Amino acid sequence: MPKTNRRPGTFVVSTVSSDAHTWNLVFLQLMLEEYGHEVVNLGPCTPDREIVDACLATRPDVLVISTVNGHGRLDGLRLIRVLRAHPELADLRVVIGGKLGVAGEAGREEHGDALAEAGYDAVFDSDDALDEFADFLGELRPRRRAPAESAA
């Protein structure tokens, strides 16, 4: 099992609403489970609202968005704006990776910059994206969560 510096966590894995691919989601689920994490896999073509609802219900440590259809930048920008509009998800770690554009190398850096500026905590769009994601997992630390309100 790969080494991590943190306790196992909960991850929600999804793709953007226009992406019907599943192999990338299954791969990520298996990778995260190998690291000892619990994974909620929302599957392909997941509407933004369903992703928000899953994050509100699950309160994952990280939301992982993976896309291979080339529309990750467009759909990803819309999704992160929807997510960040919810105060309950303001501190949720959200990462995106895969094929973020349709022009190949052209625009790759701008795609990543735009997604990071919009609110993603990390963007994985290089030839070494899987290694970078593994490094991200190894460096991940738990977030401080607000203490639960005591019941009256």
C-alpha positions in Angstrom: 0.0 0.0 0.0 1.3 3.5 -0.8 2.4 5.6 2.2 0.4 8.6 3.2 1.0 11.1 6.0 -2.6 11.2 7.1 -5.5 9.1 8.3 -7.7 7.5 5.7 -10.3 9.9 4.5 -13.4 10.1 2.4 -13.3 11.1 -1.2 -16.0 11.8 -3.7 -15.0 11.0 -7.3 -16.9 12.3 -10.2 -16.6 13.7 -13.7 -18.2 16.7 -15.3 -21.8 16.7 -16.6 -20.8 16.3 -20.2 -18.3 13.4 -19.7 -19.6 9.8 -20.2 -16.3 8.1 -19.5 -16.1 5.7 -16.6 -12.7 4.0 -16.8 -11.0 7.0 -15.3 -13.4 7.1 -12.4 -12.9 3.4 -11.7 -9.1 3.8 -11.9 -9.2 6.7 -9.4 -11.5 4.8 -7.1 -9.1 1.8 -7.0 -6.1 4.1 -6.5 -7.7 5.9 -3.6 -8.9 2.7 -2.0 -5.4 1.3 -2.3 -4.3 4.3 -0.2 -6.9 3.3 2.4 -9.5 5.9 1.6 -13.3 5.5 1.4 -14.6 6.5 -2.0 -18.0 7.6 -3.2 -18.0 7.3 -7.0 -20.8 9.3 -8.6 -20.2 7.9 -12.1 -20.3 9.6 -15.5 -22.4 12.6 -16.7 -23.0 13.8 -13.1 -25.1 17.0 -12.9 -23.5 19.8 -10.9 -26.5 19.6 -8.4 -25.9 15.9 -7.7 -22.2 16.6 -7.0 -23.1 19.4 -4.6 -25.7 17.2 -2.9 -23.3 14.4 -2.5 -20.6 16.7 -1.0 -23.2 18.2 1.4 -24.3 14.8 2.5 -20.9 13.1 2.7 -18.7 16.0 3.8 -15.7 14.4 2.0 -12.1 15.3 2.7 -11.6 15.9 -1.1 -13.8 16.1 -4.2 -11.9 14.7 -7.2 -13.1 15.7 -10.6 -11.7 13.6 -13.5 -12.5 14.3 -17.1 -11.2 12.9 -20.4 -13.7 14.3 -23.0 -11.8 17.6 -23.3 -14.5 19.8 -21.8 -13.0 19.9 -18.3 -12.2 23.6 -18.4 -15.6 24.7 -19.4 -17.6 22.3 -17.3 -15.1 22.5 -14.5 -15.3 26.3 -14.2 -19.1 26.1 -14.0 -18.9 23.3 -11.4 -16.5 25.1 -9.1 -18.5 28.2 -9.1 -21.6 26.3 -8.1 -19.7 24.5 -5.4 -18.1 27.6 -4.0 -21.5 29.4 -3.9 -22.4 27.1 -1.0 -20.9 28.4 2.3 -21.0 24.8 3.7 -18.5 23.8 0.9 -16.3 26.8 1.1 -13.4 24.9 2.6 -13.9 21.7 0.7 -10.7 20.6 -1.1 -11.6 20.2 -4.8 -9.1 19.0 -7.4 -9.6 18.4 -11.1 -7.5 16.6 -13.7 -7.5 14.9 -17.0 -8.1 16.3 -20.5 -9.2 19.8 -19.7 -9.3 21.2 -23.3 -9.6 20.0 -26.9 -6.5 21.8 -28.3 -3.9 19.4 -26.9 -0.8 21.3 -25.6 -2.2 24.6 -26.7 -3.9 26.4 -23.8 -2.9 23.8 -21.3 -1.3 26.3 -18.9 -4.2 28.8 -19.3 -6.7 26.0 -18.5 -4.9 25.2 -15.3 -4.5 28.8 -14.3 -8.2 29.6 -14.9 -9.4 26.6 -12.9 -7.0 27.3 -10.0 -8.1 31.0 -10.0 -11.8 29.9 -10.0 -11.3 27.9 -6.8 -9.7 24.5 -7.4 -7.1 23.5 -4.9 -5.1 21.6 -7.4 -5.2 21.0 -11.2 -3.6 17.9 -12.7 -3.1 18.4 -16.4 0.5 17.5 -17.2 2.0 14.4 -18.6 2.9 13.5 -15.0 -0.6 14.1 -13.6 -0.9 10.7 -11.9 2.4 11.0 -10.1 1.5 14.6 -9.1 -1.9 13.4 -7.8 -0.1 10.6 -5.8 2.2 13.2 -4.3 -0.8 15.3 -3.4 -2.3 12.4 -1.6 0.9 11.7 0.2 1.1 15.3 1.5 -2.6 15.7 2.3 -3.3 16.6 5.9 -6.6 16.6 7.6 -8.5 19.8 7.8 -9.6 21.1 11.1 -13.3 20.7 11.2 -15.6 22.8 13.3 -16.6 21.0 16.5 -20.1 19.5 16.2 -22.7 21.6 17.9 -23.9 20.0 21.1 -27.5 18.8 21.1 -29.7 20.5 23.6 
